[in-house]
Amino acid sequence: MASREKGEPRQLHPLPRGLVEVYGLIAVLVVLIPEWIADGTLSIGGRASQDPLPMSGPAWKAVPELQLAALSLADLRRFAARMKLIGYAADSRDRLTRRLLRRMKRRLPRRRDAL
């Protein structure tokens, strides 16, 4: 093996173009086609795959954990501001949800419709 100097770039041998095209075809067959099949299968039931799950029923209105889980992080932060939490902006979603639940449970007898 010939030694090379530290500043000298390493010589790379390119793959033949035909081999690169075969790898691309394999990637399409292995990754993309099953994704398309799965997406088509999910939309057979009549609903589009982008539709959110329906949040109906009494549990979504009565259980605070479910109400908070349905909110985006921006909505959680707005709710934290309304609940007068201190230092909520740096909290992660999980920590903010735990803090909001504690605050809601403390205020529950006084205020039923917090959300």
Backbone as numpy.savetxt, mean C-alpha at the origin, in Angstrom:
# Nx Ny Nz CAx CAy CAz Cx Cy Cz
46.04 -15.54 -14.98 45.20 -14.36 -14.98 46.08 -13.12 -14.98
45.76 -12.22 -15.84 46.52 -10.98 -15.91 46.00 -10.01 -14.87
46.93 -9.39 -14.18 46.49 -8.41 -13.18 46.23 -7.08 -13.86
45.25 -6.38 -13.39 44.93 -5.07 -13.96 45.13 -4.01 -12.89
45.34 -2.83 -13.32 45.57 -1.74 -12.39 44.24 -1.31 -11.77
44.33 -0.62 -10.65 43.11 -0.25 -9.90 42.20 0.69 -10.69
42.71 1.62 -11.45 41.87 2.58 -12.15 41.34 2.07 -13.47
41.82 0.93 -13.94 41.42 0.40 -15.23 40.03 -0.24 -15.13
39.09 0.11 -16.03 37.75 -0.48 -15.95 37.78 -1.96 -16.31
36.85 -2.66 -15.76 36.73 -4.10 -15.99 36.10 -4.34 -17.35
36.61 -5.27 -18.10 36.09 -5.58 -19.43 34.90 -6.53 -19.30
33.74 -6.11 -19.79 32.53 -6.94 -19.74 32.24 -7.48 -21.14
31.73 -8.69 -21.20 31.39 -9.31 -22.47 29.88 -9.24 -22.64
29.39 -8.53 -23.67 27.94 -8.40 -23.86 27.32 -9.72 -24.29
26.04 -9.89 -23.91 25.29 -11.08 -24.33 24.88 -10.92 -25.79
24.77 -12.00 -26.49 24.29 -11.91 -27.88 22.86 -11.38 -27.92
22.52 -10.64 -28.96 21.20 -10.01 -29.08 20.07 -11.05 -29.05
20.28 -12.18 -29.68 19.26 -13.22 -29.69 18.96 -13.76 -28.30
19.97 -13.88 -27.47 19.78 -14.37 -26.11 19.00 -13.36 -25.27
19.28 -12.07 -25.48 18.54 -11.02 -24.76 17.06 -11.05 -25.16
16.78 -11.27 -26.43 15.39 -11.33 -26.89 14.68 -12.56 -26.32
15.38 -13.67 -26.21 14.79 -14.87 -25.61 14.46 -14.62 -24.15
15.38 -13.96 -23.42 15.11 -13.61 -22.01 13.90 -12.69 -21.90
13.76 -11.75 -22.80 12.60 -10.86 -22.80 11.31 -11.62 -23.03
11.33 -12.56 -23.95 10.15 -13.37 -24.23 9.78 -14.22 -23.02
10.77 -14.79 -22.37 10.51 -15.60 -21.18 9.90 -14.72 -20.08
10.41 -13.50 -19.94 9.86 -12.59 -18.93 8.39 -12.29 -19.20
8.04 -12.08 -20.46 6.64 -11.82 -20.82 5.78 -13.04 -20.51
6.27 -14.21 -20.86 5.48 -15.43 -20.64 5.31 -15.75 -19.16
6.35 -15.50 -18.37 6.32 -15.90 -16.97 5.65 -14.85 -16.08
5.78 -13.58 -16.42 5.30 -12.52 -15.53 4.04 -11.85 -16.05
4.06 -11.33 -17.23 2.96 -10.49 -17.71 1.69 -11.28 -18.03
1.82 -12.38 -18.71 0.62 -13.13 -19.10 -0.15 -13.63 -17.89
0.49 -14.21 -16.85 -0.29 -14.58 -15.66 -0.95 -13.37 -14.98
-0.29 -12.21 -15.01 -0.91 -11.00 -14.46 -2.17 -10.64 -15.23
-2.11 -10.70 -16.55 -3.28 -10.38 -17.37 -4.41 -11.39 -17.12
-4.07 -12.65 -16.99 -5.08 -13.68 -16.72 -5.73 -13.43 -15.36
-4.92 -13.12 -14.36 -5.47 -12.87 -13.02 -6.38 -11.64 -13.03
-5.97 -10.59 -13.72 -6.79 -9.38 -13.78 -8.11 -9.65 -14.49
-8.05 -10.41 -15.57 -9.28 -10.76 -16.29 -10.19 -11.64 -15.47
-9.60 -12.55 -14.70 -10.40 -13.44 -13.86 -11.09 -12.69 -12.74
-10.42 -11.70 -12.17 -11.03 -10.93 -11.08 -12.19 -10.08 -11.56
-12.15 -9.65 -12.82 -13.21 -8.77 -13.30 -14.37 -9.55 -13.93
-14.36 -10.87 -13.88 -15.45 -11.67 -14.45 -16.75 -11.43 -13.70
-16.68 -11.22 -12.39 -17.88 -11.07 -11.57 -18.68 -9.82 -11.86
-18.25 -8.97 -12.77 -19.01 -7.79 -13.12 -18.46 -6.52 -12.52
-17.67 -6.64 -11.45 -17.09 -5.44 -10.84 -15.73 -5.19 -11.45
-15.41 -3.93 -11.64 -14.07 -3.59 -12.12 -13.08 -3.80 -10.98
-11.84 -4.10 -11.32 -10.86 -4.41 -10.28 -10.45 -3.17 -9.48
-10.72 -1.96 -9.99 -10.34 -0.76 -9.26 -11.40 -0.31 -8.26
-12.57 -0.90 -8.28 -13.61 -0.50 -7.34 -13.21 -0.87 -5.93
-13.38 0.05 -4.97 -13.08 -0.30 -3.59 -14.12 -1.26 -3.03
-13.75 -1.97 -2.00 -14.70 -2.86 -1.35 -15.80 -2.04 -0.68
-17.02 -2.50 -0.74 -18.10 -1.74 -0.10 -17.95 -1.75 1.42
-18.07 -0.57 2.01 -17.98 -0.46 3.47 -19.36 -0.18 4.02
-20.18 -1.18 3.97 -21.53 -1.01 4.47 -21.75 -1.97 5.62
-22.76 -1.72 6.32 -23.08 -2.57 7.45 -22.88 -1.84 8.76
-23.49 -2.35 9.79 -23.42 -1.66 11.08 -22.03 -1.69 11.72
-21.21 -2.70 11.41 -19.89 -2.79 12.04 -18.99 -1.64 11.60
-19.09 -1.23 10.33 -18.24 -0.14 9.85 -18.59 1.18 10.52
-19.81 1.32 10.99 -20.20 2.56 11.65 -20.01 2.51 13.15
-19.98 1.30 13.72 -19.94 1.18 15.18 -18.54 0.92 15.73
-17.65 0.28 14.97 -16.34 -0.10 15.48 -15.31 0.96 15.08
-14.71 1.65 16.04 -13.76 2.72 15.71 -12.54 2.23 14.94
-12.08 1.00 15.20 -10.92 0.47 14.49 -11.19 0.38 12.99
-12.40 -0.04 12.63 -12.75 -0.14 11.21 -12.89 1.24 10.58
-13.43 2.19 11.33 -13.56 3.54 10.81 -12.18 4.13 10.51
-11.24 3.95 11.43 -9.90 4.50 11.23 -9.15 3.77 10.13
-9.38 2.47 9.99 -8.70 1.70 8.95 -9.14 2.14 7.56
-10.35 2.68 7.44 -10.86 3.10 6.14 -10.33 4.47 5.74
-9.71 5.21 6.66 -9.22 6.55 6.36 -7.83 6.51 5.77
-7.53 7.47 4.90 -6.17 7.61 4.38 -5.32 8.27 5.46
-4.01 8.29 5.26 -3.12 8.90 6.24 -3.40 10.40 6.37
-3.70 11.05 5.27 -4.03 12.48 5.33 -5.31 12.70 6.15
-6.31 11.84 5.96 -7.54 11.96 6.73 -7.30 11.68 8.21
-6.43 10.69 8.49 -6.09 10.41 9.89 -5.44 11.63 10.54
-4.57 12.31 9.82 -3.90 13.49 10.38 -4.88 14.64 10.58
-5.82 14.80 9.66 -6.85 15.84 9.85 -7.71 15.52 11.08
-8.04 14.25 11.24 -8.82 13.83 12.39 -8.03 14.03 13.68
-6.71 13.76 13.65 -5.87 13.98 14.82 -5.83 15.46 15.18
-5.82 16.31 14.19 -5.85 17.75 14.47 -7.18 18.14 15.12
-8.28 17.56 14.63 -9.58 17.85 15.24 -9.67 17.32 16.66
-9.00 16.20 16.92 -9.00 15.60 18.26 -7.97 16.26 19.18
-7.23 17.23 18.64 -6.23 18.01 19.39 -5.10 17.13 19.93
-4.63 16.19 19.11 -3.45 15.40 19.46 -2.21 16.26 19.25
-1.23 16.10 20.12 0.01 16.87 20.01 1.07 15.99 19.35
1.78 16.53 18.36 2.88 15.83 17.73 2.46 14.68 16.84
1.32 14.78 16.21 0.82 13.68 15.38 1.46 13.64 14.01
2.05 14.72 13.54 2.55 14.79 12.17 3.71 13.84 11.91
4.49 13.53 12.91 5.65 12.65 12.72 5.31 11.18 12.98
4.10 10.89 13.42 3.72 9.52 13.74 3.48 8.70 12.48
3.81 7.42 12.55 3.47 6.50 11.47 1.96 6.23 11.53
1.47 5.56 10.51 0.03 5.27 10.46 -0.40 4.42 11.66
0.40 3.40 11.99 0.02 2.51 13.10 0.02 3.26 14.43
1.05 4.04 14.67 1.14 4.78 15.94 0.02 5.81 16.04
-0.23 6.50 14.93 -1.30 7.50 14.92 -2.66 6.85 15.17
-2.89 5.69 14.57 -4.15 4.98 14.79 -4.30 4.57 16.25
-3.22 4.06 16.86 -3.28 3.68 18.28 -3.58 4.88 19.16
-2.91 6.01 18.87 -3.15 7.21 19.68 -4.57 7.72 19.52
-5.09 7.68 18.30 -6.46 8.13 18.07 -7.46 7.20 18.77
-7.21 5.92 18.73 -8.12 4.99 19.41 -8.13 5.24 20.91
-6.95 5.47 21.50 -6.91 5.77 22.94 -7.69 7.04 23.24
-7.50 8.07 22.41 -8.20 9.34 22.63 -9.70 9.16 22.45
-10.10 8.39 21.45 -11.53 8.18 21.21 -12.16 7.40 22.36
-11.46 6.43 22.91 -12.01 5.66 24.02 -12.13 6.51 25.28
-11.20 7.46 25.46 -11.31 8.36 26.61 -12.49 9.31 26.45
-12.75 9.77 25.23 -13.83 10.73 24.98 -15.15 10.08 24.65
-15.21 8.76 24.54 -16.40 8.07 24.10 -17.67 8.41 24.89
-17.63 8.47 26.23 -18.88 8.80 26.93 -19.38 10.20 26.62
-18.45 11.14 26.34 -18.88 12.51 26.07 -19.29 12.71 24.61
-18.63 12.02 23.69 -18.82 12.33 22.27 -18.94 11.04 21.48
-20.09 10.69 21.02 -20.31 9.43 20.30 -19.90 9.53 18.83
-20.13 10.64 18.18 -19.89 10.77 16.74 -18.56 11.48 16.50
-17.44 10.87 16.90 -16.12 11.49 16.77 -15.72 11.63 15.31
-16.05 10.67 14.50 -15.68 10.74 13.09 -16.76 11.47 12.35
